[in-house]
Amino acid sequence: MEELTAKKEIFYVRKRPAKYPLTQHQKDLIEASKECGIEKGISRHDLIDRMVNCVPDKYKEVKERRENGEKSD
């Protein structure tokens, strides 16, 4: 009876999903957040303050630079 209920060993081969390309909006937002100093490990208060007061202005600047053909830093 054991032979009928014995489990077979199964080996799965998986790979990580491919990274998807970022849209232009995502690239602009990432650049604006870097210019504002948003990084991993900052306090919640600083994050909220920078997201409200800094990111909208910097995002507009980055978007205008891109539309005018200027290269970003």
Secondary structure as UniProt FT lines:
FT   HELIX           2..5
FT   HELIX           24..36
FT   TURN            40..41
FT   HELIX           44..53
FT   HELIX           55..67
FT   TURN            68..69
//
